[in-house]
């Protein structure tokens, strides 16, 4: 049986067979933190600093989702700062939306080269036997085909890349006569 107070507030009914529930309040910000080899980094420090410069929101690691989470984050501009021992720290501006955010941070070691996928810095290990190209705009089958034809003419061998790299329109080729180590 519902109490009048519960009805006024719009709370869901509770009782035998009905688990108590608390509706989510405010925004949820989730940050997936990985290293350059795509391994999760649960020991990272993840902080949101409001654009006002006052205070900060520390995100906690959620074992269930393997992400860092904060709830009740007010919409607006923030700086997302991510660090982990042995990796180069990263920070970037984000805009927390009323519906919340899902972000990713990829950490590399100090001085590691990187490319940007949107606002996300993606560090990578340089390999002398590989060459990569980023195609502009959305996945364009004609542009992809033209790049592959040119690569074949040059004797370049296409390489498999992780899905996030493929989604960023990055193609990778092995140089002719090279092995995994970059030597003939």
BALUMPA-41862 format. One record per residue (C-alpha): residue in three letters; x, y, z. Coordinates in steps of 0.001 Angstrom, whole numbers. Each point is the difference from the previous one (the first is absolute). Example, Ala and Ser with C-alpha at 12.3 -4.5 7.8 and 13.67 -1.06 7.14 Angstrom:
// residues 2
<node><residu>Ala</residu><xx>12300</xx><yy>-4500</yy><zz>7800</zz></node>
<node><residu>Ser</residu><xx>1370</xx><yy>3440</yy><zz>-660</zz></node>
END
This chain:
// residues 184
<node><residu>Unk</residu><xx>0</xx><yy>0</yy><zz>0</zz></node>
<node><residu>Unk</residu><xx>1317</xx><yy>3448</yy><zz>-940</zz></node>
<node><residu>Unk</residu><xx>312</xx><yy>2727</yy><zz>2543</zz></node>
<node><residu>Unk</residu><xx>-1393</xx><yy>3397</yy><zz>-962</zz></node>
<node><residu>Unk</residu><xx>3466</xx><yy>1515</yy><zz>374</zz></node>
<node><residu>Unk</residu><xx>1413</xx><yy>-2486</yy><zz>-2543</zz></node>
<node><residu>Unk</residu><xx>-2778</xx><yy>795</yy><zz>-2480</zz></node>
<node><residu>Unk</residu><xx>672</xx><yy>3735</yy><zz>192</zz></node>
<node><residu>Unk</residu><xx>3695</xx><yy>-436</yy><zz>-699</zz></node>
<node><residu>Unk</residu><xx>-619</xx><yy>-2484</yy><zz>-2808</zz></node>
<node><residu>Unk</residu><xx>2072</xx><yy>-2721</yy><zz>1703</zz></node>
<node><residu>Unk</residu><xx>-415</xx><yy>-3496</yy><zz>-1393</zz></node>
<node><residu>Unk</residu><xx>-1985</xx><yy>-2395</yy><zz>2172</zz></node>
<node><residu>Unk</residu><xx>1934</xx><yy>-2183</yy><zz>2409</zz></node>
<node><residu>Unk</residu><xx>-1108</xx><yy>-3138</yy><zz>1805</zz></node>
<node><residu>Unk</residu><xx>157</xx><yy>-3779</yy><zz>-183</zz></node>
<node><residu>Unk</residu><xx>1301</xx><yy>-1112</yy><zz>-3382</zz></node>
<node><residu>Unk</residu><xx>870</xx><yy>3546</yy><zz>-1085</zz></node>
<node><residu>Unk</residu><xx>3654</xx><yy>905</yy><zz>518</zz></node>
<node><residu>Unk</residu><xx>661</xx><yy>3450</yy><zz>1424</zz></node>
<node><residu>Unk</residu><xx>1284</xx><yy>2327</yy><zz>-2667</zz></node>
<node><residu>Unk</residu><xx>1569</xx><yy>3396</yy><zz>-58</zz></node>
<node><residu>Unk</residu><xx>-309</xx><yy>1796</yy><zz>-3311</zz></node>
<node><residu>Unk</residu><xx>3336</xx><yy>1280</yy><zz>-1274</zz></node>
<node><residu>Unk</residu><xx>537</xx><yy>3628</yy><zz>947</zz></node>
<node><residu>Unk</residu><xx>1891</xx><yy>2371</yy><zz>-2221</zz></node>
<node><residu>Unk</residu><xx>2529</xx><yy>-920</yy><zz>-2633</zz></node>
<node><residu>Unk</residu><xx>2320</xx><yy>-2959</yy><zz>-116</zz></node>
<node><residu>Unk</residu><xx>3464</xx><yy>456</yy><zz>-1487</zz></node>
<node><residu>Unk</residu><xx>1859</xx><yy>-3189</yy><zz>-956</zz></node>
<node><residu>Unk</residu><xx>3628</xx><yy>-45</yy><zz>-1100</zz></node>
<node><residu>Unk</residu><xx>1644</xx><yy>-3086</yy><zz>-1501</zz></node>
<node><residu>Unk</residu><xx>3761</xx><yy>228</yy><zz>736</zz></node>
<node><residu>Unk</residu><xx>2356</xx><yy>-2225</yy><zz>-2008</zz></node>
<node><residu>Unk</residu><xx>3681</xx><yy>-148</yy><zz>-851</zz></node>
<node><residu>Unk</residu><xx>1401</xx><yy>177</yy><zz>-3530</zz></node>
<node><residu>Unk</residu><xx>-251</xx><yy>-3809</yy><zz>-242</zz></node>
<node><residu>Unk</residu><xx>-3748</xx><yy>221</yy><zz>770</zz></node>
<node><residu>Unk</residu><xx>339</xx><yy>-1415</yy><zz>3530</zz></node>
<node><residu>Unk</residu><xx>-2298</xx><yy>1489</yy><zz>2675</zz></node>
<node><residu>Unk</residu><xx>1693</xx><yy>2080</yy><zz>2713</zz></node>
<node><residu>Unk</residu><xx>-2180</xx><yy>-387</yy><zz>3118</zz></node>
<node><residu>Unk</residu><xx>2612</xx><yy>1722</yy><zz>2213</zz></node>
<node><residu>Unk</residu><xx>-189</xx><yy>3320</yy><zz>-1865</zz></node>
<node><residu>Unk</residu><xx>-925</xx><yy>3324</yy><zz>1588</zz></node>
<node><residu>Unk</residu><xx>-2921</xx><yy>1613</yy><zz>-1868</zz></node>
<node><residu>Unk</residu><xx>-1203</xx><yy>3504</yy><zz>887</zz></node>
<node><residu>Unk</residu><xx>-2443</xx><yy>2518</yy><zz>-1464</zz></node>
<node><residu>Unk</residu><xx>796</xx><yy>3669</yy><zz>665</zz></node>
<node><residu>Unk</residu><xx>-2900</xx><yy>2390</yy><zz>-619</zz></node>
<node><residu>Unk</residu><xx>512</xx><yy>2828</yy><zz>-2466</zz></node>
<node><residu>Unk</residu><xx>-513</xx><yy>2385</yy><zz>2912</zz></node>
<node><residu>Unk</residu><xx>3288</xx><yy>-1276</yy><zz>1441</zz></node>
<node><residu>Unk</residu><xx>-1631</xx><yy>-646</yy><zz>3380</zz></node>
<node><residu>Unk</residu><xx>158</xx><yy>-3504</yy><zz>1423</zz></node>
<node><residu>Unk</residu><xx>286</xx><yy>-3321</yy><zz>-1760</zz></node>
<node><residu>Unk</residu><xx>-1873</xx><yy>-3263</yy><zz>-458</zz></node>
<node><residu>Unk</residu><xx>1971</xx><yy>-3203</yy><zz>572</zz></node>
<node><residu>Unk</residu><xx>-1250</xx><yy>-2998</yy><zz>-1978</zz></node>
<node><residu>Unk</residu><xx>-10</xx><yy>-3441</yy><zz>1646</zz></node>
<node><residu>Unk</residu><xx>810</xx><yy>-3281</yy><zz>-1754</zz></node>
<node><residu>Unk</residu><xx>-3054</xx><yy>-2179</yy><zz>-621</zz></node>
<node><residu>Unk</residu><xx>1012</xx><yy>-3692</yy><zz>-70</zz></node>
<node><residu>Unk</residu><xx>-3249</xx><yy>-931</yy><zz>-1736</zz></node>
<node><residu>Unk</residu><xx>564</xx><yy>2202</yy><zz>-3069</zz></node>
<node><residu>Unk</residu><xx>3812</xx><yy>379</yy><zz>223</zz></node>
<node><residu>Unk</residu><xx>-459</xx><yy>3748</yy><zz>-306</zz></node>
<node><residu>Unk</residu><xx>429</xx><yy>2977</yy><zz>2292</zz></node>
<node><residu>Unk</residu><xx>-3330</xx><yy>1559</yy><zz>995</zz></node>
<node><residu>Unk</residu><xx>-1394</xx><yy>3067</yy><zz>1687</zz></node>
<node><residu>Unk</residu><xx>-3678</xx><yy>713</yy><zz>553</zz></node>
<node><residu>Unk</residu><xx>-1865</xx><yy>3261</yy><zz>512</zz></node>
<node><residu>Unk</residu><xx>2434</xx><yy>1943</yy><zz>-2183</zz></node>
<node><residu>Unk</residu><xx>-1493</xx><yy>3345</yy><zz>-984</zz></node>
<node><residu>Unk</residu><xx>-74</xx><yy>716</yy><zz>-3754</zz></node>
<node><residu>Unk</residu><xx>2584</xx><yy>2430</yy><zz>-1277</zz></node>
<node><residu>Unk</residu><xx>3670</xx><yy>335</yy><zz>-958</zz></node>
<node><residu>Unk</residu><xx>2623</xx><yy>-2054</yy><zz>1837</zz></node>
<node><residu>Unk</residu><xx>3620</xx><yy>-1008</yy><zz>-387</zz></node>
<node><residu>Unk</residu><xx>392</xx><yy>-3789</yy><zz>71</zz></node>
<node><residu>Unk</residu><xx>3388</xx><yy>-890</yy><zz>1545</zz></node>
<node><residu>Unk</residu><xx>1299</xx><yy>-3594</yy><zz>-28</zz></node>
<node><residu>Unk</residu><xx>3260</xx><yy>-1298</yy><zz>1439</zz></node>
<node><residu>Unk</residu><xx>1613</xx><yy>-3308</yy><zz>939</zz></node>
<node><residu>Unk</residu><xx>3458</xx><yy>-839</yy><zz>1327</zz></node>
<node><residu>Unk</residu><xx>2368</xx><yy>-826</yy><zz>-2872</zz></node>
<node><residu>Unk</residu><xx>-2126</xx><yy>1772</yy><zz>-2646</zz></node>
<node><residu>Unk</residu><xx>-151</xx><yy>3548</yy><zz>-1319</zz></node>
<node><residu>Unk</residu><xx>-2984</xx><yy>1868</yy><zz>1480</zz></node>
<node><residu>Unk</residu><xx>-2667</xx><yy>1405</yy><zz>-2296</zz></node>
<node><residu>Unk</residu><xx>-2608</xx><yy>2713</yy><zz>307</zz></node>
<node><residu>Unk</residu><xx>-2561</xx><yy>1432</yy><zz>-2378</zz></node>
<node><residu>Unk</residu><xx>-3113</xx><yy>2133</yy><zz>47</zz></node>
<node><residu>Unk</residu><xx>-3369</xx><yy>-1739</yy><zz>-72</zz></node>
<node><residu>Unk</residu><xx>-3579</xx><yy>1233</yy><zz>187</zz></node>
<node><residu>Unk</residu><xx>-2125</xx><yy>-2053</yy><zz>2395</zz></node>
<node><residu>Unk</residu><xx>-3421</xx><yy>-437</yy><zz>-1569</zz></node>
<node><residu>Unk</residu><xx>-3340</xx><yy>-190</yy><zz>1860</zz></node>
<node><residu>Unk</residu><xx>-214</xx><yy>-3686</yy><zz>-961</zz></node>
<node><residu>Unk</residu><xx>3554</xx><yy>-656</yy><zz>1250</zz></node>
<node><residu>Unk</residu><xx>3178</xx><yy>-935</yy><zz>-1864</zz></node>
<node><residu>Unk</residu><xx>2062</xx><yy>-3018</yy><zz>-939</zz></node>
<node><residu>Unk</residu><xx>3658</xx><yy>881</yy><zz>-641</zz></node>
<node><residu>Unk</residu><xx>3194</xx><yy>-1919</yy><zz>-718</zz></node>
<node><residu>Unk</residu><xx>3587</xx><yy>797</yy><zz>974</zz></node>
<node><residu>Unk</residu><xx>2960</xx><yy>-1890</yy><zz>-1439</zz></node>
<node><residu>Unk</residu><xx>3307</xx><yy>410</yy><zz>1827</zz></node>
<node><residu>Unk</residu><xx>3492</xx><yy>-555</yy><zz>-1343</zz></node>
<node><residu>Unk</residu><xx>3464</xx><yy>281</yy><zz>1447</zz></node>
<node><residu>Unk</residu><xx>1828</xx><yy>3332</yy><zz>209</zz></node>
<node><residu>Unk</residu><xx>960</xx><yy>1370</yy><zz>-3443</zz></node>
<node><residu>Unk</residu><xx>-1902</xx><yy>-2643</yy><zz>-1977</zz></node>
<node><residu>Unk</residu><xx>-1282</xx><yy>1239</yy><zz>-3392</zz></node>
<node><residu>Unk</residu><xx>-3764</xx><yy>352</yy><zz>-358</zz></node>
<node><residu>Unk</residu><xx>-2764</xx><yy>885</yy><zz>-2391</zz></node>
<node><residu>Unk</residu><xx>-3387</xx><yy>1497</yy><zz>805</zz></node>
<node><residu>Unk</residu><xx>-3323</xx><yy>-1728</yy><zz>-518</zz></node>
<node><residu>Unk</residu><xx>-2308</xx><yy>2956</yy><zz>448</zz></node>
<node><residu>Unk</residu><xx>1039</xx><yy>1435</yy><zz>3373</zz></node>
<node><residu>Unk</residu><xx>1457</xx><yy>-3315</yy><zz>1189</zz></node>
<node><residu>Unk</residu><xx>3803</xx><yy>-215</yy><zz>-7</zz></node>
<node><residu>Unk</residu><xx>1047</xx><yy>-3496</yy><zz>-1153</zz></node>
<node><residu>Unk</residu><xx>3634</xx><yy>-859</yy><zz>790</zz></node>
<node><residu>Unk</residu><xx>1709</xx><yy>-2768</yy><zz>-1970</zz></node>
<node><residu>Unk</residu><xx>3284</xx><yy>-1846</yy><zz>-226</zz></node>
<node><residu>Unk</residu><xx>1830</xx><yy>1045</yy><zz>-3175</zz></node>
<node><residu>Unk</residu><xx>877</xx><yy>-2854</yy><zz>-2314</zz></node>
<node><residu>Unk</residu><xx>2560</xx><yy>502</yy><zz>-2796</zz></node>
<node><residu>Unk</residu><xx>-1680</xx><yy>-2703</yy><zz>-2106</zz></node>
<node><residu>Unk</residu><xx>-3446</xx><yy>1662</yy><zz>-95</zz></node>
<node><residu>Unk</residu><xx>-1561</xx><yy>3073</yy><zz>-1522</zz></node>
<node><residu>Unk</residu><xx>-3457</xx><yy>1349</yy><zz>835</zz></node>
<node><residu>Unk</residu><xx>-2401</xx><yy>2426</yy><zz>-1622</zz></node>
<node><residu>Unk</residu><xx>-3143</xx><yy>1654</yy><zz>1313</zz></node>
<node><residu>Unk</residu><xx>-2827</xx><yy>508</yy><zz>-2470</zz></node>
<node><residu>Unk</residu><xx>-1983</xx><yy>3210</yy><zz>453</zz></node>
<node><residu>Unk</residu><xx>-3684</xx><yy>48</yy><zz>822</zz></node>
<node><residu>Unk</residu><xx>-2302</xx><yy>-2961</yy><zz>297</zz></node>
<node><residu>Unk</residu><xx>815</xx><yy>-3443</yy><zz>-1290</zz></node>
<node><residu>Unk</residu><xx>4</xx><yy>463</yy><zz>-3756</zz></node>
<node><residu>Unk</residu><xx>265</xx><yy>-3284</yy><zz>-1942</zz></node>
<node><residu>Unk</residu><xx>1349</xx><yy>1819</yy><zz>-3105</zz></node>
<node><residu>Unk</residu><xx>2763</xx><yy>1726</yy><zz>1968</zz></node>
<node><residu>Unk</residu><xx>812</xx><yy>-3271</yy><zz>1784</zz></node>
<node><residu>Unk</residu><xx>210</xx><yy>-1805</yy><zz>-3355</zz></node>
<node><residu>Unk</residu><xx>2236</xx><yy>2704</yy><zz>-1518</zz></node>
<node><residu>Unk</residu><xx>2396</xx><yy>-195</yy><zz>2971</zz></node>
<node><residu>Unk</residu><xx>110</xx><yy>-3813</yy><zz>-192</zz></node>
<node><residu>Unk</residu><xx>692</xx><yy>81</yy><zz>-3774</zz></node>
<node><residu>Unk</residu><xx>2819</xx><yy>2500</yy><zz>490</zz></node>
<node><residu>Unk</residu><xx>1430</xx><yy>-2103</yy><zz>2827</zz></node>
<node><residu>Unk</residu><xx>-30</xx><yy>-3142</yy><zz>-2191</zz></node>
<node><residu>Unk</residu><xx>1791</xx><yy>1889</yy><zz>-2808</zz></node>
<node><residu>Unk</residu><xx>2670</xx><yy>1004</yy><zz>2535</zz></node>
<node><residu>Unk</residu><xx>305</xx><yy>-3558</yy><zz>1287</zz></node>
<node><residu>Unk</residu><xx>-1440</xx><yy>834</yy><zz>3424</zz></node>
<node><residu>Unk</residu><xx>-1708</xx><yy>-2818</yy><zz>1903</zz></node>
<node><residu>Unk</residu><xx>-3258</xx><yy>911</yy><zz>1849</zz></node>
<node><residu>Unk</residu><xx>25</xx><yy>-782</yy><zz>3737</zz></node>
<node><residu>Unk</residu><xx>-2812</xx><yy>-813</yy><zz>2407</zz></node>
<node><residu>Unk</residu><xx>-650</xx><yy>2754</yy><zz>2540</zz></node>
<node><residu>Unk</residu><xx>-2140</xx><yy>70</yy><zz>3172</zz></node>
<node><residu>Unk</residu><xx>-3628</xx><yy>1038</yy><zz>-456</zz></node>
<node><residu>Unk</residu><xx>408</xx><yy>3468</yy><zz>1609</zz></node>
<node><residu>Unk</residu><xx>2812</xx><yy>743</yy><zz>-2473</zz></node>
<node><residu>Unk</residu><xx>-2094</xx><yy>-1228</yy><zz>-2940</zz></node>
<node><residu>Unk</residu><xx>-2935</xx><yy>2158</yy><zz>1180</zz></node>
<node><residu>Unk</residu><xx>2325</xx><yy>2994</yy><zz>-121</zz></node>
<node><residu>Unk</residu><xx>633</xx><yy>-605</yy><zz>-3706</zz></node>
<node><residu>Unk</residu><xx>3634</xx><yy>-914</yy><zz>608</zz></node>
<node><residu>Unk</residu><xx>1569</xx><yy>-2527</yy><zz>-2376</zz></node>
<node><residu>Unk</residu><xx>3336</xx><yy>-1677</yy><zz>672</zz></node>
<node><residu>Unk</residu><xx>2377</xx><yy>-1631</yy><zz>-2506</zz></node>
<node><residu>Unk</residu><xx>3262</xx><yy>-1938</yy><zz>317</zz></node>
<node><residu>Unk</residu><xx>2856</xx><yy>1372</yy><zz>-2093</zz></node>
<node><residu>Unk</residu><xx>1317</xx><yy>-2295</yy><zz>-2758</zz></node>
<node><residu>Unk</residu><xx>2713</xx><yy>-2429</yy><zz>1122</zz></node>
<node><residu>Unk</residu><xx>-463</xx><yy>814</yy><zz>3695</zz></node>
<node><residu>Unk</residu><xx>-710</xx><yy>-2351</yy><zz>2901</zz></node>
<node><residu>Unk</residu><xx>-1624</xx><yy>700</yy><zz>3341</zz></node>
<node><residu>Unk</residu><xx>3252</xx><yy>1482</yy><zz>1266</zz></node>
<node><residu>Unk</residu><xx>472</xx><yy>2298</yy><zz>-3005</zz></node>
<node><residu>Unk</residu><xx>2959</xx><yy>-2025</yy><zz>-1347</zz></node>
<node><residu>Unk</residu><xx>221</xx><yy>-1904</yy><zz>-3263</zz></node>
END
